């Protein structure tokens, strides 16, 4: 950077818990660059303290530079409120040279649309992932974001293939690796010291499994949720289950009157965990049963069997090369039995090496240089 050059103003957009994990390694790298000034923009999409504030502590992030105060409610209400607040921020307080969005939540598409309509270039970190299920709101967010973003950073080669198949120009696509694994590797020394059993007050059996569920398709329909709870109760006869409850899941269980069934069967229900205790918990588990996305990647790297209660995944590499498998409520119990005797096998996937943030920073510097020329 020349003496006359102004540092690049970069907005890092974070709205939901996984977003914080993804921006953390990049913030740490960019904040050390003299050519760049990163700003953390917290949209407020998740603002339960256990779902956001603790993440900043665990990931050694400073307080957000700006908070947009997203409204709660439907996808339209959340997305619209973020768009209006982010537009005002860009016009009145902090004009970005580049906007970096991550993942596939409503904050991602909201800030992408706003930035592009204001004429600011956008880079999408974790681009190209596809579940091929357009009934998932996240799938629509992914497709729309990738269709208008200027720079698409993919975590695995299947992301490149998906984007090329959709007609995205090759020069916009760059395989950089998995930023989630950067965050995972960064906290492992602390994870090894974490006494998570003491923190949440349980004495694990020789084996235990962890359950995390939050997707509307699993927890909003009482009949579907009841079927899952029934299988979990049966599984709890075979192995101790620890179930950190997402606020949406807790609400669904309460509305359906199912929480007592789980506790009566011995399932240990606990509040949501912040990042480090959660990684410590699943690292020692016999398996993870989930409907989340990013944790499919973390379990693959850790070698922990992952049972994903979904019909599809946007991370197929975790199945072909990792420890993940898709299950249904009907085969949940048999999948748990199999996972309990599955040998741990940590996965080595290309560029899932803890250096993704450095590759992203180099790519951004190169792209910014071209824009400024």
C-alpha positions in Angstrom: 0.0 0.0 0.0 1.4 3.4 -0.9 1.5 6.3 1.5 -1.4 7.9 -0.2 -3.6 4.9 -0.3 -6.5 4.6 2.1 -7.0 1.3 3.9 -9.8 -0.8 2.4 -13.0 -0.5 4.4 -14.4 -4.0 4.7 -17.7 -4.9 6.3 -17.9 -8.4 7.8 -21.6 -9.3 8.1 -22.6 -11.6 11.0 -26.2 -12.3 12.0 -26.5 -15.9 13.3 -24.3 -18.0 15.5 -22.4 -19.8 12.7 -21.6 -16.4 11.1 -19.6 -15.4 14.1 -17.5 -18.6 13.8 -16.8 -17.9 10.1 -15.9 -14.2 10.4 -13.6 -14.7 13.4 -10.6 -16.1 11.7 -10.9 -13.6 8.9 -11.2 -10.7 11.3 -8.0 -11.8 13.1 -6.1 -11.9 9.8 -7.5 -8.7 8.2 -7.1 -6.7 11.4 -3.3 -7.2 11.1 -3.2 -6.0 7.5 -2.1 -2.4 6.8 -4.1 -2.3 3.6 -7.4 -3.1 5.2 -9.7 -2.0 8.0 -12.4 -4.6 8.9 -15.7 -3.6 10.6 -17.9 -6.2 12.3 -21.5 -5.6 11.4 -23.9 -7.5 13.8 -27.3 -7.6 12.1 -28.9 -8.7 15.3 -30.7 -11.7 13.7 -29.8 -13.8 16.7 -29.4 -11.8 19.9 -30.0 -14.3 22.7 -26.8 -14.0 24.8 -26.1 -17.7 24.5 -26.5 -17.5 20.8 -24.3 -14.5 20.0 -22.5 -12.6 22.8 -20.7 -15.6 24.2 -19.5 -16.3 20.6 -17.6 -13.1 20.6 -15.9 -14.0 23.8 -15.0 -17.5 22.8 -13.7 -16.5 19.4 -11.7 -13.5 20.8 -13.7 -11.0 18.7 -14.1 -7.3 19.8 -17.6 -5.9 20.3 -19.3 -5.3 16.9 -18.5 -1.9 15.3 -22.2 -1.6 14.4 -25.4 -3.3 15.4 -28.4 -3.2 13.0 -31.0 -4.4 15.5 -32.9 -6.8 13.2 -36.6 -7.4 14.0 -37.7 -10.9 14.9 -40.4 -12.8 13.2 -40.9 -14.1 9.7 -38.2 -14.3 7.0 -39.7 -11.2 5.3 -39.7 -9.2 8.5 -36.1 -10.1 9.4 -34.8 -9.6 5.9 -36.6 -6.3 5.4 -35.5 -4.8 8.7 -31.9 -5.7 8.0 -32.0 -4.2 4.5 -33.3 -0.9 5.8 -30.9 -0.7 8.7 -27.9 -1.7 6.6 -28.7 0.8 3.8 -28.8 3.6 6.4 -25.5 2.5 7.9 -23.8 2.4 4.5 -25.2 5.8 3.5 -24.9 7.7 6.8 -22.1 6.1 8.9 -19.8 3.6 7.2 -19.3 3.4 3.5 -17.7 0.0 2.6 -15.2 -0.7 -0.2 -16.1 -4.4 0.1 -18.9 -6.3 1.8 -18.2 -9.9 2.9 -21.1 -12.0 3.7 -20.9 -15.6 5.0 -23.1 -18.6 5.0 -26.8 -18.7 4.0 -28.9 -16.9 6.7 -31.4 -14.1 6.1 -28.6 -11.6 7.0 -26.5 -12.9 4.1 -29.1 -12.2 1.4 -30.3 -9.0 3.0 -26.9 -7.3 3.1 -26.0 -8.7 -0.3 -29.0 -7.2 -1.9 -28.6 -3.9 -0.1 -24.9 -3.6 -1.0 -25.3 -4.5 -4.6 -28.1 -2.0 -5.1 -25.9 0.7 -3.6 -23.1 -0.3 -5.9 -20.7 -1.9 -3.4 -18.8 -5.1 -4.4 -19.8 -8.2 -2.4 -17.8 -11.4 -1.7 -19.5 -14.5 -0.5 -17.5 -16.7 1.9 -18.8 -20.3 1.8 -20.2 -20.0 -1.7 -21.5 -22.7 -4.0 -23.0 -25.0 -1.4 -26.3 -26.6 -2.6 -28.7 -29.0 -1.0 -30.9 -29.1 -4.2 -33.9 -28.6 -1.9 -35.5 -25.2 -2.6 -38.0 -25.8 0.2 -35.1 -24.8 2.5 -35.0 -21.0 3.0 -31.2 -21.3 3.3 -31.0 -22.8 -0.2 -32.8 -19.8 -1.7 -30.5 -17.5 0.2 -27.4 -19.3 -1.1 -28.6 -19.3 -4.8 -29.6 -15.7 -4.8 -26.5 -14.5 -3.0 -24.2 -16.4 -5.4 -26.1 -15.1 -8.4 -25.2 -11.4 -7.7 -22.0 -11.5 -5.6 -18.8 -10.3 -7.3 -16.4 -12.8 -5.7 -17.3 -16.4 -4.7 -15.1 -18.2 -2.2 -15.9 -21.9 -2.1 -15.1 -24.3 0.8 -14.8 -27.5 -1.4 -14.5 -28.4 -5.0 -18.2 -29.4 -5.3 -19.0 -25.7 -4.7 -17.0 -24.8 -7.8 -18.8 -27.4 -9.8 -22.2 -26.1 -8.6 -21.4 -22.6 -9.6 -20.0 -23.4 -13.0 -23.1 -25.6 -13.7 -25.2 -22.5 -12.9 -23.3 -20.4 -15.4 -21.2 -18.4 -13.0 -18.1 -17.0 -14.8 -15.0 -19.0 -13.7 -13.1 -15.9 -12.9 -15.5 -15.0 -10.1 -14.9 -18.4 -8.3 -12.1 -19.3 -6.0 -11.6 -22.4 -3.9 -10.2 -21.2 -0.6 -11.2 -23.9 1.8 -13.3 -24.1 4.9 -13.2 -21.1 7.2 -15.0 -23.1 9.9 -12.0 -25.3 10.3 -9.8 -22.3 10.9 -12.0 -21.4 13.8 -12.0 -25.0 15.1 -8.2 -25.3 15.0 -7.8 -22.0 16.7 -9.8 -23.0 19.7 -8.7 -26.6 20.1 -6.0 -25.8 22.7 -8.6 -24.2 24.8 -11.1 -26.9 24.1 -8.7 -29.5 25.5 -8.7 -27.6 28.9 -12.5 -27.1 28.9 -14.2 -29.1 31.7 -17.6 -29.1 29.9 -19.0 -31.9 32.1 -18.4 -29.8 35.2 -19.8 -26.7 33.5 -23.1 -28.3 32.6 -23.2 -30.6 35.7 -23.3 -34.1 34.2 -21.3 -37.2 34.7 -21.0 -38.9 31.3 -21.2 -42.7 30.9 -18.5 -44.4 29.0 -20.4 -43.3 25.9 -22.8 -40.5 25.2 -24.3 -38.8 22.2 -25.1 -35.1 21.6 -28.3 -34.0 20.0 -28.9 -30.6 18.3 -32.1 -29.8 16.4 -33.6 -26.5 15.3 -34.8 -26.7 11.7 -38.5 -25.8 11.2 -39.1 -29.0 9.3 -38.1 -31.0 12.4 -39.3 -28.9 15.4 -42.3 -26.8 14.2 -44.7 -29.6 13.3 -45.9 -31.3 16.5 -46.5 -34.6 14.7 -43.0 -34.6 13.2 -41.4 -33.5 16.5 -43.3 -36.2 18.4 -42.0 -38.9 16.1 -38.4 -37.7 16.7 -38.9 -37.4 20.5 -40.2 -41.0 20.5 -37.1 -42.3 18.8 -34.8 -40.2 21.0 -36.5 -41.7 24.1 -35.8 -45.2 22.7 -32.2 -44.2 21.9 -31.8 -42.9 25.5 -32.3 -46.5 26.7 -29.1 -47.4 24.9 -26.9 -44.4 25.5 -26.9 -41.2 27.5 -28.1 -38.2 25.4 -27.1 -34.6 26.0 -29.5 -32.2 24.2 -28.6 -28.4 24.2 -31.9 -26.8 23.4 -32.1 -24.1 20.7 -34.8 -21.5 21.6 -36.9 -22.6 18.6 -36.7 -26.2 19.7 -37.5 -25.5 23.3 -40.6 -23.5 22.1 -41.7 -26.4 19.9 -41.3 -29.0 22.7 -43.3 -26.8 25.1 -46.1 -26.2 22.6 -46.4 -29.9 21.9 -46.0 -30.9 25.5 -43.1 -33.1 24.8 -40.3 -31.9 27.0 -41.3 -34.1 30.0 -41.2 -37.2 27.7 -37.5 -36.5 27.0 -36.5 -35.8 30.6 -38.6 -38.8 31.8 -36.6 -41.0 29.4 -33.3 -39.7 30.8 -32.4 -37.3 28.0 -30.3 -34.4 29.5 -31.8 -31.1 28.3 -29.4 -28.2 28.8 -29.3 -24.5 27.6 -27.5 -23.7 24.4 -23.7 -23.8 24.7 -21.2 -21.3 23.5 -18.6 -22.4 20.9 -15.8 -23.8 23.1 -17.9 -25.8 25.5 -20.0 -27.2 22.5 -16.9 -28.3 20.6 -15.5 -29.8 23.9 -18.8 -31.7 24.3 -19.0 -33.2 20.8 -15.3 -33.9 20.6 -15.6 -36.6 23.3 -19.1 -37.8 22.1 -19.7 -41.2 20.5 -21.8 -39.4 17.9 -23.7 -36.2 17.1 -27.3 -36.2 16.0 -28.1 -32.9 14.3 -30.0 -31.1 11.6 -27.4 -28.2 11.5 -25.0 -27.5 8.7 -21.5 -26.4 9.7 -21.2 -29.0 12.5 -21.3 -31.7 9.8 -17.9 -30.3 8.8 -16.5 -30.0 12.4 -17.4 -33.5 13.3 -15.8 -34.8 10.1 -12.5 -33.1 11.0 -12.8 -34.4 14.5 -13.6 -37.9 13.4 -16.9 -37.9 15.3 -19.8 -39.8 13.6 -22.5 -37.3 12.5 -26.1 -38.3 12.0 -27.9 -35.6 10.1 -31.7 -35.7 10.4 -32.4 -34.2 7.0 -33.4 -35.4 3.5 -30.4 -33.6 1.9 -27.2 -31.7 2.8 -25.5 -28.8 1.1 -22.2 -30.3 2.3 -22.0 -33.6 0.5 -18.3 -33.8 0.9 -18.9 -34.6 4.6 -20.7 -37.7 3.4 -18.3 -38.8 0.6 -15.1 -37.9 2.5 -16.2 -37.2 6.1 -18.1 -38.9 8.9 -21.6 -37.7 8.1 -24.7 -39.7 7.0 -28.3 -38.6 6.4 -31.0 -40.3 8.5 -34.7 -40.2 9.1 -36.7 -40.5 12.3 -37.6 -44.0 11.2 -34.0 -45.2 11.1 -32.7 -42.9 13.9 -32.4 -45.7 16.5 -30.5 -48.1 14.2 -28.2 -45.2 13.1 -27.4 -44.5 16.7 -26.6 -48.1 17.4 -24.3 -48.2 14.4 -22.6 -44.9 15.3 -21.8 -46.2 18.8 -19.6 -49.0 17.3 -18.1 -46.8 14.5 -14.4 -46.3 14.7 -13.3 -42.6 14.8 -11.7 -41.5 11.5 -10.7 -37.8 11.3 -11.0 -36.5 7.7 -8.4 -34.6 5.6 -10.2 -32.6 2.9 -8.4 -30.3 0.5 -7.8 -26.8 2.1 -9.5 -27.7 5.3 -6.2 -27.0 7.0 -6.7 -23.9 9.1 -5.3 -21.5 6.5 -8.5 -20.4 4.7 -8.5 -16.9 6.2 -5.0 -16.2 4.8 -6.1 -17.4 1.3 -9.3 -15.2 1.6 -7.3 -12.2 2.6 -4.9 -12.6 -0.3 -7.8 -13.0 -2.7 -9.5 -9.9 -1.4 -6.3 -7.8 -1.7 -5.9 -9.0 -5.3 -9.6 -8.3 -6.2 -9.5 -4.9 -4.5 -6.4 -4.0 -6.4 -8.2 -4.7 -9.7 -11.2 -2.6 -8.7 -9.0 0.3 -7.8 -7.0 0.3 -11.0 
